[in-house]
Amino acid sequence: MRKLSMFLLPVFCITIMSCGDTKKEEKELEESLDKIEAVEREIDQTTEALDQKAEEVESALQELDNL
């Protein structure tokens, strides 16, 4: 029984420690996903602004053509 206990104790400790790493990894993953989402939102905003500027330039060019 003592040999079994000596074997199970390190296994138990490793299991506990590995669960802690998983939570840390999940937190890091969540933070990375949040950063990616923020970049995606910024890209969407920039794309919308570029589309709006393109429309303004197009309308200005049409006005110049009408002169």
C-alpha positions as CSV (number, residue, x, y, z in Angstrom):
1,M,0.0,0.0,0.0
2,R,2.9,2.4,0.8
3,K,4.4,1.8,-2.7
4,L,1.1,2.6,-4.3
5,S,0.7,5.8,-2.2
6,M,4.3,6.8,-3.2
7,F,3.3,6.4,-6.8
8,L,0.0,8.1,-6.6
9,L,1.2,11.2,-4.8
10,P,3.4,12.5,-7.6
11,V,0.7,11.6,-10.2
12,F,-1.8,13.6,-8.1
13,C,0.6,16.6,-7.8
14,I,1.2,16.6,-11.5
15,T,-2.5,16.5,-12.3
16,I,-3.2,19.4,-10.0
17,M,-0.3,21.4,-11.5
18,S,-1.4,20.7,-15.1
19,C,-4.9,21.9,-14.3
20,G,-3.5,25.2,-13.2
21,D,-1.6,25.5,-16.4
22,T,-4.7,24.9,-18.4
23,K,-6.5,27.7,-16.6
24,K,-3.6,30.0,-17.3
25,E,-3.5,29.0,-21.0
26,E,-7.3,29.5,-21.2
27,K,-6.8,33.0,-19.8
28,E,-4.0,33.8,-22.3
29,L,-6.1,32.4,-25.1
30,E,-9.1,34.6,-24.1
31,E,-6.8,37.7,-24.0
32,S,-5.5,36.9,-27.4
33,L,-9.0,36.4,-28.8
34,D,-10.0,39.8,-27.3
35,K,-7.0,41.4,-29.0
36,I,-7.9,39.8,-32.3
37,E,-11.5,40.9,-32.0
38,A,-10.4,44.5,-31.3
39,V,-8.1,44.5,-34.4
40,E,-11.0,43.1,-36.5
41,R,-13.3,45.9,-35.2
42,E,-10.6,48.5,-36.0
43,I,-10.2,47.0,-39.5
44,D,-14.0,47.2,-40.0
45,Q,-14.1,50.8,-38.9
46,T,-11.1,51.7,-41.2
47,T,-12.8,49.9,-44.1
48,E,-16.0,51.8,-43.6
49,A,-14.1,55.1,-43.4
50,L,-12.2,54.3,-46.6
51,D,-15.5,53.4,-48.4
52,Q,-17.0,56.7,-47.2
53,K,-13.9,58.7,-48.4
54,A,-14.0,56.8,-51.8
55,E,-17.7,57.8,-52.2
56,E,-16.8,61.4,-51.4
57,V,-13.9,61.4,-54.0
58,E,-16.2,59.8,-56.6
59,S,-18.9,62.4,-56.1
60,A,-16.2,65.2,-56.3
61,L,-14.9,63.7,-59.5
62,Q,-18.4,63.6,-60.9
63,E,-18.9,67.3,-60.0
64,L,-15.7,68.1,-61.8
65,D,-16.8,66.2,-64.9
66,N,-20.1,68.2,-64.9
67,L,-18.2,71.5,-65.1
